Amino acid sequence: MANKKIEIKIDDIRIVAELFVDKAPEICNMILNNPGQTAVIQHAKLNGQLFFGTLPYSCGFENKCRGGDLVLGDLAYYNPRNQLCFLYGKGTDEPLPISKIGRIVEGLEGMKVVGIKNWLNQGSMMTIVGEVE
């Protein structure tokens, strides 16, 4: 199955992510098939430069790696808490597993702004707009 792109808006910042549908089909299809989902952004202050939004999707791990293996621009899903996670800078050596589901292909600089903003004052709003070409 081919990878697909999805648009995500956080406040007025547009981000496009390529979803690894071939490596994490269940998680990616839940996201692709439910556009319009919203979430409040929180900063994962103990996990480096990472923020997340909690979604109402529950499933098992796919394309599992250690959280500490994520790199700048990775998009992940932390299954135990249904969190869509964005690594906008340096991570930590987090040993817990996470599902690596994609990467940011547009809007990385804006994502960094969102990360810094929510480090200082959490609460930005995220909307999964839907699939894009």
Summary of the structure (lengths in Angstrom):
residues: 133
radius of gyration: 13.1
end to end distance: 15.5
largest distance: 39.6
contacts: 430
relative contact order: 0.30
helix: 23%
strand: 42%
